[in-house]
Amino acid sequence: MAETKLYEKHPSMFRNRPISFVICIALIAAYGLGLIILFFWWLKSCGTTLILTDERTTLRKGILSKHTTEVYHNNVRNVQVSQGILQRMFGVGTVGIASAGTGGLEIIATGMANPAKIKEIIDTYRRKN
């Protein structure tokens, strides 16, 4: 049976760090420094993807070189969601996932939109297995 993709997102730039974003915009007047910072920030965001299926959670990082971490939902023992006050206002946060095979968090996805939905999807499918 084929896996069903339930969620696929890149980290949010503005919503995750609105103050840093505004500072970068202000730095555009300083010889384009803000554009350079925004470009590399954008590349990092585009190169990071969190994918949830009905079987596993996968975090992919990198553009030229790739690093992939995946955890099957039946192995998940803990899902952590953390949000600062600005992140709560903008609906983003950090999601951490620990599996039964490790002592710490295996997947840490920062700047993800609607982290409560991500936790809900993982919780739903880890209970089914």
C-alpha positions in Angstrom: 0.0 0.0 0.0 1.4 3.4 -1.0 2.1 6.1 1.5 -0.2 9.2 1.5 1.5 12.6 1.8 -0.4 14.6 4.4 1.8 17.7 4.9 4.8 19.2 3.2 6.1 22.6 4.1 9.2 24.7 4.2 10.0 26.9 7.3 8.4 30.3 7.2 10.8 33.3 7.0 8.8 36.3 8.0 6.4 34.6 10.4 9.1 32.8 12.2 11.4 35.8 12.8 9.5 39.0 11.9 12.0 41.3 13.7 15.0 39.8 11.8 13.1 40.1 8.6 12.4 43.8 9.2 16.0 44.4 10.1 17.1 42.8 6.8 14.7 45.0 4.9 16.2 48.0 6.6 19.7 46.8 5.8 19.0 46.8 2.1 19.8 50.6 2.1 23.2 49.7 3.6 24.9 48.7 0.3 22.5 45.8 -0.3 23.6 43.9 2.8 20.0 43.1 3.6 19.5 41.5 0.2 22.5 39.2 0.7 21.3 38.1 4.2 17.7 37.6 2.8 19.0 35.5 -0.1 21.0 33.1 2.1 18.1 32.9 4.5 15.7 32.1 1.6 18.1 29.4 0.3 18.2 27.8 3.8 14.4 27.9 4.0 13.9 26.5 0.5 16.5 23.8 1.3 14.6 22.6 4.4 11.4 20.5 4.0 9.2 18.7 6.6 7.1 15.9 5.0 4.5 14.0 6.9 2.9 10.9 5.5 0.6 8.4 7.0 3.6 6.2 7.9 6.6 8.6 8.7 7.9 12.1 9.3 10.9 13.1 7.2 13.0 16.2 7.5 15.2 17.1 4.5 17.9 19.7 4.7 20.3 21.1 2.1 20.5 22.3 -1.5 23.8 21.0 -2.9 24.4 18.3 -0.2 21.4 16.7 1.4 20.7 15.4 4.9 17.6 13.4 5.5 16.2 12.2 8.9 13.0 10.2 9.1 11.1 8.6 11.9 8.3 6.1 11.4 5.2 7.1 13.4 5.0 3.7 15.2 8.4 4.5 16.7 7.5 8.0 17.9 7.6 8.3 21.7 7.5 12.1 22.1 6.4 15.1 20.1 7.4 18.5 21.4 6.0 21.8 20.2 7.5 25.1 21.4 6.5 28.6 20.5 7.7 32.0 21.7 5.2 34.9 22.0 5.8 36.3 18.5 5.7 32.8 17.0 2.3 32.2 18.7 1.1 35.4 17.3 2.2 34.4 13.7 1.2 30.8 14.0 4.6 29.2 13.7 6.9 27.2 16.0 9.4 24.4 16.5 8.4 20.8 16.4 10.7 18.2 17.9 10.3 14.4 17.4 11.9 11.7 19.5 11.7 8.0 18.6 12.0 5.0 20.8 15.5 4.3 19.5 17.2 7.4 20.7 17.7 9.4 23.9 17.1 12.8 22.4 15.2 14.5 19.6 15.8 13.0 16.1 13.9 15.7 14.2 13.9 19.4 15.0 12.0 21.5 12.5 12.0 25.2 13.3 9.8 27.9 11.8 7.0 25.5 10.8 3.5 26.9 10.2 0.8 25.5 12.4 2.9 23.2 14.6 -0.2 22.0 16.5 -1.5 20.5 13.3 1.8 18.7 12.7 1.6 17.2 16.2 -2.0 16.3 15.7 -1.2 14.4 12.4 1.7 12.5 14.0 -0.3 11.6 17.1 -3.2 10.3 15.0 -1.0 8.0 12.9 1.2 6.8 15.8 -1.9 5.6 17.6 -3.1 3.7 14.5 0.0 1.6 14.2 
